Amino acid sequence: MSRKKIIAGNWKMNVKPSETAALVKAIAEATAAYADKVEIVCCTPAIDVLEAVAAAKGTTIGVGTENCHWEDHGAFTGEISTGMIVDTGATYVITGHSERRQYFGETDETVNKRTTAAIKAGLTCMMCVGETLDEREADLVNEVIGRQLKVGLKGLTANDAAKLVIAYEPVWAIGTGKTATPAQAQQVHAFIRETLAKLFGEATAETIRIQYGGSMKPGNAAELLAQKDIDGGLIGGAALKAADFAGIISAAANAK
Ligand code: 13P
């Protein structure tokens, strides 16, 4: 089964609306040669998304947001609905990022509601899972990731899985410069695929892309992306410079 690699930038709270078009255009230019081999996405702060969609027009860059709410509309100050995202022309969304879990009270249950809403709205949803350093040291990696997947994906069907991407982001590797070794990452990716097989059946699990995230850079991307179950990356810091992001995308294009 060959899964098309997907490299997505998660801009986090880093790019202003006035800076957005230039970054998207620079990325499109730097990555045009790889566009047929790699699915390339920029997930931006909600306030940037219209600018990003406009700048990405005519390129193969997909655009998404970093979160979504599960209700269609209503009194949810500060939130954005999937309908609003679709209305901008964006087609991707991230759910369950560890920073949302850590700083904004996100739970497996709320991640499940957001993920379900995103997929039902037709968005491609990158649902994040990952353990903290304490959990890794206590030998709880499979327990934590297994729970995040089972609860986060509750109620979804094999059909829904066509719009699902899982991002494995060990919390201890995010923004720290510490990357999981390719072997460490592959071990967890294989466990994620086994869990997806239990949830959706083996054939469906083989089709779901699993990204690695956490200090992925041009210098370490190739060996991570060479692993059997690593189908892409979710990139923070290195997605903010077109040349770095393109370096990762070139590694993905050249990975088997
Ligand atoms: P860094 O690439 O900056 O470590 O961030 C990873 C991440 O959290 C992407 O969602």
Boltz pocket constraint, residues with backbone or C-beta under 6 A from the ligand:
constraints:
  - pocket:
      binder: B
      contacts: [[A, 10], [A, 97], [A, 169], [A, 173], [A, 174], [A, 175], [A, 176], [A, 177], [A, 213], [A, 214], [A, 215], [A, 216], [A, 234], [A, 235], [A, 236], [A, 237], [A, 238]]
      max_distance: 6.0
